[in-house]
């Protein structure tokens, strides 16, 4: 019984990485998992959720984000690559290679012990994302992909919204009607509060699609791993309003990401959201 325990008693999984993952991505993911494990051992849930700063992207930084990102900053420096992260912003090490990372996607989940959070990142050469890695913290399960190379996991292949299983962001102000239209058309809706993990579920075929129904919440690091992985698995990663998802140091840019098993499903999902 852990009802009175204020720290998360469960261990963080060791990242299950294949040997061909780029060393800089692998080092960052392992550093993130170790830091999150230590954070859960040393801090209460309330302490991990406490807002301790404002990030470079303009959003509040929880302690759990700051602790994990600090370890990633050190790993990137040791690897000799640049870093673009939501809290630290751009850290220039004079390299053509840049790691674009979300240190803890699903920060509120991670802080409170809900086992739905992950590390997600991509390796960008100049401005081109060439490789991505997402690691589910509580299990160590990892999805890796290289741009232009098929992955061993595949999307579901579903082409129609009717009967589909969809992950969506919670309905935010101004998106309620669009959210309801999708929920009414689909067979099943899930809200997991971790975009990076949910888009990997699309890539592996566990769900058919993920959508932000128009809130323009996503930053580059929320989508860049999916930008590589979902197409490599046979799906598509788009913006609701057709804006290109591309490498940019400007962390004020926002998108409404749509990840879908097929272009046909993405088109129907977008049309349903836009009404």
Residue pairs with C-beta under 8 A, 6 or more apart in sequence:
2 9
6 44
6 45
6 46
7 40
7 41
7 43
7 44
7 45
8 40
8 45
8 113
10 40
10 113
10 115
10 138
11 37
12 33
12 36
12 37
12 40
12 137
12 138
12 140
13 33
13 136
13 137
13 138
13 139
13 140
13 141
14 33
14 140
15 26
15 29
15 30
15 33
15 119
15 135
15 140
15 142
16 140
16 141
16 142
17 26
17 29
17 30
17 133
17 135
17 142
17 144
18 142
18 144
20 144
21 29
21 131
21 133
21 142
21 144
22 123
22 131
22 133
23 79
24 75
24 76
24 79
24 80
24 81
24 97
24 99
24 123
25 99
25 121
25 122
25 123
25 131
25 132
25 133
25 144
26 133
27 75
27 78
27 79
28 72
28 75
28 76
28 79
28 99
28 101
28 119
28 121
29 119
29 121
29 133
29 135
29 142
30 75
31 71
31 72
31 74
31 75
32 68
32 71
32 72
32 101
32 103
32 104
32 119
32 135
32 137
33 119
33 135
33 137
33 140
34 71
35 67
35 68
35 70
35 71
35 72
36 64
36 67
36 68
36 104
36 110
36 137
38 67
39 48
39 63
39 64
39 67
39 68
40 48
40 113
43 63
43 64
43 67
45 111
45 112
45 113
47 63
48 62
48 63
48 64
48 110
48 111
48 112
49 62
49 63
49 64
49 108
49 111
49 112
50 62
50 63
51 60
51 61
51 62
51 63
52 61
52 62
52 63
52 66
53 60
53 61
53 66
53 87
54 60
54 61
55 61
55 65
55 86
55 87
55 88
55 89
56 85
56 86
56 87
56 88
56 89
56 90
56 251
57 86
57 87
57 89
57 219
57 251
57 252
58 251
58 252
59 86
61 87
62 104
62 107
62 108
62 111
63 111
64 104
64 107
64 110
64 111
65 86
65 87
65 103
65 104
65 107
66 87
68 103
68 104
68 119
69 85
69 86
69 87
69 88
69 103
69 104
72 83
72 85
72 99
72 101
72 103
73 83
73 85
73 88
73 91
76 82
76 83
76 91
76 93
76 99
77 91
77 93
79 99
80 93
80 95
81 93
81 95
81 97
81 98
81 99
81 123
82 90
82 91
82 92
82 93
82 94
82 95
82 97
82 98
82 99
83 90
83 91
83 93
83 98
83 99
83 101
84 90
84 91
84 98
84 99
84 100
84 101
84 124
84 220
84 221
84 249
84 251
85 91
85 100
85 101
85 102
85 103
85 221
86 102
86 103
86 219
86 221
86 251
87 103
89 251
90 98
90 249
96 125
96 126
97 123
97 124
97 125
98 123
98 124
98 247
99 121
99 122
99 123
99 124
100 121
100 122
100 124
100 129
100 220
100 221
100 224
100 247
101 119
101 120
101 121
101 122
101 221
102 119
102 120
102 121
102 196
102 221
102 222
102 225
103 119
104 110
104 117
104 118
104 119
104 137
105 117
105 118
105 119
105 120
105 194
105 195
105 196
105 197
105 222
106 114
106 116
106 117
106 118
106 192
106 193
106 194
106 196
106 197
107 117
108 114
108 193
109 115
109 116
109 117
109 193
109 194
110 117
110 137
114 193
115 137
115 138
115 139
116 138
116 192
116 193
116 194
116 197
117 136
117 137
117 138
117 194
117 197
118 134
118 135
118 136
118 137
118 194
118 196
118 197
118 200
119 133
119 134
119 135
119 137
120 132
120 133
120 134
120 135
120 196
120 197
120 221
120 222
120 224
120 225
121 132
121 133
121 134
121 221
121 224
121 225
122 129
122 130
122 131
122 132
122 133
122 224
122 225
122 227
122 228
123 129
123 130
123 131
123 132
124 130
124 224
124 247
127 246
127 247
128 147
128 247
129 147
129 224
129 227
129 228
129 247
130 146
130 147
130 228
131 144
131 145
131 146
131 147
131 228
132 143
132 144
132 145
132 224
132 225
132 226
132 227
132 228
132 229
133 142
133 143
133 144
133 225
134 142
134 143
134 144
134 196
134 197
134 200
134 225
134 229
135 141
135 142
136 142
136 197
136 200
143 151
143 153
143 200
143 203
143 204
143 229
144 229
145 151
145 203
145 228
145 229
145 232
145 233
146 228
146 232
147 228
147 231
147 232
148 232
149 232
150 232
150 233
150 234
151 203
151 229
151 232
151 233
153 203
153 204
153 205
153 233
154 204
154 205
154 233
154 234
155 202
155 203
155 204
155 205
155 208
155 230
155 233
155 234
155 235
155 260
155 261
155 262
156 205
156 206
156 207
156 208
156 261
157 205
157 234
157 261
157 262
158 164
158 208
158 209
158 261
158 262
158 265
159 261
159 262
159 264
159 265
160 264
160 265
160 268
161 182
161 185
161 186
161 265
161 268
161 269
161 272
162 185
162 186
162 187
163 186
163 187
164 186
164 187
164 188
164 208
164 209
164 265
165 186
165 187
165 188
165 190
165 207
165 208
166 182
166 183
166 186
166 188
166 189
166 190
166 207
166 208
166 209
166 210
166 211
166 269
167 189
167 190
167 191
167 192
167 198
167 201
167 202
167 207
167 209
167 210
167 211
168 179
168 182
168 183
168 189
168 190
168 191
168 210
168 211
168 212
168 213
169 191
169 193
169 195
169 211
169 212
169 213
169 215
169 217
170 191
170 193
171 179
171 180
171 213
172 215
172 217
174 214
174 215
175 213
175 214
175 215
177 275
178 213
178 214
178 272
178 273
178 274
178 275
179 213
181 272
181 273
181 275
182 189
182 211
182 213
182 269
182 272
182 273
183 189
185 272
190 198
190 207
192 198
195 210
195 212
195 218
195 222
195 223
195 226
195 257
196 222
196 225
196 226
198 207
198 210
198 259
199 210
199 223
199 225
199 226
199 229
199 230
199 237
199 257
199 259
200 225
200 226
200 229
201 207
201 210
202 208
202 209
202 210
202 226
202 230
202 235
202 259
202 260
202 261
203 226
203 229
203 230
203 232
203 233
203 235
203 259
204 233
205 233
205 261
208 260
208 261
208 265
209 258
209 259
209 260
209 261
209 265
209 266
209 269
210 257
210 258
210 259
210 260
211 240
211 256
211 257
211 258
211 259
211 269
211 273
212 218
212 240
212 255
212 256
212 257
212 258
213 240
213 256
213 273
214 240
214 256
214 273
214 274
215 256
216 254
216 255
216 256
217 254
217 256
218 254
218 255
218 256
218 257
219 251
219 253
219 254
219 255
220 245
220 247
220 248
220 251
220 253
222 257
223 237
223 245
223 255
223 257
224 245
224 247
226 237
226 257
226 259
227 237
227 245
230 236
230 237
230 259
231 237
234 261
234 262
235 259
235 260
235 261
235 262
236 258
236 259
236 260
236 262
236 263
236 266
237 245
237 257
237 258
237 259
238 245
238 257
238 258
238 259
238 260
238 266
238 270
239 245
239 255
239 256
239 257
239 258
240 255
240 256
240 257
240 258
240 270
240 273
240 274
241 256
243 255
245 255
245 257
258 266
258 269
258 270
260 266
260 269
